[in-house]
Amino acid sequence: MTDIVLYDHPASICSQMARLALVEKAVPFRRVTVDIMDTNEQFEPWYVALNPKAVVPTLVIGDEVVTDTINIVNWAQALNGPDLSGGPTTQDWLKDIMAPHYGVLLYRNRLDEDGTAPQITARGRLLRKMLQDQPDMAALLEGRIAGNARFQELLRDPQAIERHLASTKALVQRMIGAVESQPFLTGPAYSMADAFATAALARFRVHQLDAWWQGSPLEDYYGRMRARPSFAAAGVVETGHEKDM
Ligand SMILES: N[C@@H](CCC(=O)N[C@@H](CS)C(=O)NCC(=O)O)C(=O)O
């Protein structure tokens, strides 16, 4: 049987989405942790060879490599097994649930008085040092350095943070609307969109944003998603301190 390996990180939101879909699809896979936090293993040449954008998750199936979470869950969906294709809105939900700036939600609570996030500043320093040491990775690293600077800029702008929070809240309100009249996000059956929604809602809980859906049909929905064996099996993170993520 082909060895199926998910290179991921326990707390990464994209990794949790991929893990949930793979578990729900009953794909036999093993996990290899890529430490994207402390040792920045995502920039190691062996990993960049698998995932040129140096992000998790990456799914490796024998000689085949699938990057990008939406591609990974669609790859899994094409296999035999439970049908997670959902309804006509599934692919839109995948994109929309992937769209919030999860980094803003996380780092907005970790800002110094000057509006900078020490971890993002340190990441910028590391990326610049890596660029000096590994000029062959310039294309990747220059893009990431520019992204890091844009992120710092965004975090310094309270109105931009508010805009991101408001669009995330609007997404949750759309989820509430969707589950008002049907048990799952796209209709009568569990789909990939529910895997994405579950990981996203778990993350919003960590950020203590669950007041957004308390007392609504989404509270019951999240309780049902949480009670599915996949929640524990996929290691969905919904507790703990933001600073440990
Ligand atoms: N579009 C990509 C985004 C992947 C992504 O941003 N992954 C984050 C974790 S959720 C990551 O690897 N961050 C590490 C880094 O930015 O260096 C996907 O869906 O796979």
The ligand as a Gaussian input file, in Angstrom:
#p B3LYP/6-31G(d) Opt

LIG

0 1
 N       -2.558000      28.421000       0.771000
 C       -1.749000      27.609000       1.625000
 C       -1.438000      28.403000       2.879000
 C       -0.577000      27.595000       3.801000
 C       -0.113000      28.399000       5.002000
 O       -0.116000      29.633000       5.027000
 N        0.320000      27.664000       6.020000
 C        0.789000      28.263000       7.238000
 C        0.199000      27.531000       8.421000
 S       -1.571000      27.543000       8.413000
 C        2.292000      28.133000       7.306000
 O        2.853000      27.160000       6.884000
 N        2.967000      29.133000       7.878000
 C        4.391000      29.087000       8.020000
 C        5.039000      30.286000       7.467000
 O        4.309000      31.197000       7.033000
 O        6.259000      30.371000       7.461000
 C       -2.475000      26.322000       1.970000
 O       -3.711000      26.343000       2.036000
 O       -1.830000      25.275000       2.152000

